[in-house]
Structure formats: structure tokens, C-alpha cells
Amino acid sequence: MITRKSLRLRSITMTILMSILVWSAMLETCIARRGRHLRHHHSSSSSLSDSLSSKKPKGHENNSHSHKSKPKPKPKMKSPPPKSDAGSPVVSQPPQVQQPPPPSPLPLQPVEDSQQFNVLDFGAKGDGMSDDTQAFEAAWASACKVEASTMVIPPDYIFLVGPISFSGPYCQANIVFQLDGMIVAPTDTKSWGRGLLWWIEFTKLKGITIQGKGVIDGRGTVWWQQDYLSDYPIDDDFKLIVPLNNSVQEHPPMPIRSELNGRMPSIKPTALRFYGSIDVTVTGITIQNSPQCHLKFDNCVQVLVHDVNVSSPGDSPNTDGIHLQNSKDVMIHTSTLACGDDCISIQTGCSNVYVHNVNCGPGHGISIGSLGKDSTKACVSNITVRDVVMHNTITGVRIKTWQGGIGSVKGILFSNIQLTEVQLPIVIDQFYCDHSKCMNQTSAVSVEGVTYEKIRGTYTVKPVHFACSDSFPCIDVQLSGIELKPVQLQYHMSDPFCWKTFGELTSATVPPIDCLQIGKPARNGVHSDHDICL
């Protein structure tokens, strides 16, 4: 039987045992914590020092403190990173969208906004009264620096421009002169000084193009009227024209212009001239009322003229339409030429010239020459003129040389020429003289290998005039398909005329050209070696 005393004793015993167990557990935990702390402090002191020394804070890169504790070796990577061809590690980058390669730039093309040079942006007024010469010069100076650039003369403006030269040879190639407005010449004597050979000139350029629907107006009346106030050289073929009565005036009246405020220089300028240039193109524009020649090419190679209009009165003196001199590889086509002298004049030093689909008139026809003036040497070869319409011209197709000259004209073809009321359709004249009298001389520019075929239409004075040199007769002159019918107007009519002209009629002609001598002359003049054209 359990007594109250035994229960009390048991309770005390249990309390003592529990106290002993709790104290023992606390003592063991404390010892364990102390041992762990001592181990950590002993083994980590050096690694902590290493960590602090390897991760220096900003601003302490040049810390001079040293640590003598042995540094902890750096952990090794599991595998080395891949390397590029250059040997440097490839850094991992986020994926990027692949861009297409940039397009290659167009050849020889400048930036779009830098290849257009409008004269208005350089101060041109375009009112027809302000002098825009300096603005044109400034625009050209900028365009000259950019290959394939365009100098713009905009439409609906009239630009008064004095004598100006757009010059190379240091300009870039393939410049375009975009002419859609109008350029007019000054009519005061001060602008011209003592006289100039040209008004607008392009010189020593490569790949120059003049294009557009614009107009170049030389305002030549002030010059022409001055000619009629004095004696000026006249075309020699006027001497072949004999009026039926006195109805034909020697000097028809010229219109009076209010700008005639003083005597202009005796030297009259060409409106548009190209000199010493390669690959020249002129297209679309109109050239009118030039004081003298309208469009001239001198010492040029690879010339193309098409869809061009030349316009001046038929009685304006010495106003050739297109004048070629010392130029090679020339093509002129699809153009209308109305002027007071030769529609096209082909001078010394020209070869490989091809003219086709041209309307000529009024004017003096298409001429080779005059050649050999002042005993000079002249060489012209390989000229073709075909598919041409002429109306109301003084001459049709013509070769003219001076006495005393040397050299040769050879390899000439005139084909499919349609004539209407032309005074002298076919002319060779080796006695050319633009004065009242010239001295007779024995030497001459020889004429050889000239073919006339399909030349048809009407004439008013004489169908054929061949006047060749006694010492150097014309040889190898071929005629076929010639049909020329007279139209009685105000001139005396004459039959075909031939002098010292040798060749062949390959078909019947209308009218009969019986004066042509068949074959070759018994003897012909011989030039010295240095006088022969190569």
C-alpha cells in the first residue's frame, strides 16, 4: 500500500533526475558551440584575408598595403571557353536578329542631296534684268567637284548671263547642264569689252551633257544691224545668183531693237561653244538669235547632237547653225536648223561625221568648208549626210575650198536629200572667195571620192555647179538618182556647170549632167609629202 510519504519521495526524485538531464544537455550544446567557433576562427582567418585583398574596393586600386598571408589559389574552371580564330575568348552574348548586308553604293553616284545644284540656290534672280553671271559661276564651281552632278537652270525663269566659261580640266566627269529655263545675252557694249569669240563656253571636260527644254537666246539683232551698216564678207555663192530684175535687195532690212545703244565689237561671239572636250552631248534645247554661229565644236571627240532647234532669221549674217572644226566621231540627227548661213558647217580637221534626219532651212545648206584659206592645210574625210530635208536654202550640199590651200577632202557621201526651192542644190567650188576679188593661185585642197545619190526636188537657179581647180581637178565624183526640177521665181535659170570635174554617172539624171567628164584626168597635181593628209 502506497503511502503519502512514498509518493512525495518519488516526486522529489523525478524532479532531481529531470534537472540533471536538462543541465547535461545544455552543457553538451555549449561545448559543441564553443568547439565549432574555435575551428571556424582558426581555419577561415587566412581565407577572409585573401578575399578582402582580391576584391579591393573602388578607389583603392593602388593600395600600398601588403599581406604576407599566403593567397588562396583561384578555383579552376571545369572547361575552358571556346576561342575565336584570333585566339581571344568568345564572350557569350544574347542572340541578335541577323541584318541583311548593306546594299553596295551605286558607282560614281554622289549623295542625292549633293548632286543637284540649282542656280537659284546660289543667288540667281531669274528676272531677265539682274546679272546672274556670278550665280552661274558659283553653281558650276560646286557641280564641278561632284561626279555625275547636275547643274539646274529651272523653268519659268529668264537668266541674264554675261560671257561665261564652264571650264575643266579638273572638273569631275559626266556633269549634266539641265537647261529648262531661258538664258539671254546682254546687249550692252560694256559686257563684251573689245569683243569675244564666244558667249557660253564649255572647255576641257569629259562626259558633259547639255539637255532640257530651255532656250539660249543670243539677242543678235544689235550685232546684225551693225553689219548691215558696213561692208561685211558675203557668201561667195551669191555671185552665182542673178536676179531677173532689181526685186532682190542686196541687204534686206533688219528689225530695229531698242537695245542698240552703242556700237558692238567687230568680233561677234558664238552663242554656245565646246572646246577640247570628250564625250559631249547636246539634246532638247533651242539656240536662237546668236550674234554669229549658234553651236560650235572645236577639238572635240565623240560628239552627239540630237533633237536640237536652231532658230534665227534667214537674212542674219554669218549665223551658222552647227559648226564643226578639228572634231572627230560626230553624230548629228533629228534636229531642225533655221539660220542665216550654213545649217551645218564642217571645217578642217573633221573626220567620221554622220548627219541624218535633219531639217534645214532657211540657210545656206550643209557645207564642207570653206577650206584652205590663206594657203593653210585642210584635211576632211569620211563624212556622211543623208535623209535630210532642205527648203528655201541658198545651197543644198556643198564643198568649198580656197585657192592656194593644201590638203584633201575625200570619202564624202550625200544621200537621200529632199529639196524644195533650193537655189543651188549641188555645189563644188574650189575658187571660193568671200571678197569682191581674190588672187588666182595654182595650189588647191584636192577633192576626191564624192558620191551624190537620191538627191531630188526643186531648184530656182542652177541644179549643179562643179568648179574645180586646173592643177587639182575633182576626181571620182559619182552621181546617181539625181532628179532636180526648176521652179521659176525671181532668178535667171542656168544649166548644170562643170569645170575640171571627173567621175561617173551611174544612172540617168534630171536634168542631164553632160558636162561631167568620165574617168580620170590625164594628170593631176601632186602635193609634197608634208601636205598630204594621213
Secondary structure, DSSP 8 states (H G I E B T S, - for coil): ---HHHHHHHHHHHHHHHHHHHHHHHHHHHHHHHHHHHHHHHHHHHHHHHHHHHS--TT-TT------S--------SS---B-TTSSB-----------------TT---GGGSEEEGGGGT---EEEEE-HHHHHHHHHHHTTSTT-EEEE-TT-EEE--SEEEE-SSS-SS-EEEE-SEEE---SGGGGTT--SEEEEEES-EEEEEESS-EEE--THHHHHHHHTS-----GGGGG--BSSTTS-SS------TT--S---SS--EEEEEES-EEEEEES-EEE--SS-SEEEES-EEEEEES-EEE--TTSTT--SEEEES-EEEEEEEEEEE-SS-SEEE-TT-EEEEEEEEEE-SBS-EEEEEE-GGG-EEEEEEEEEEEEEEESBSEEEEEEEEBT-EEEEEEEEEEEEEEEEESEEEEEEEEE-SSS-----S-B-EEEEEEEEEEEEEESS-SEEEE--SSS-EEEEEEEEEEEEE--SSB-----EEESEEEEESS--BS--TTSEES--S------GGGS--
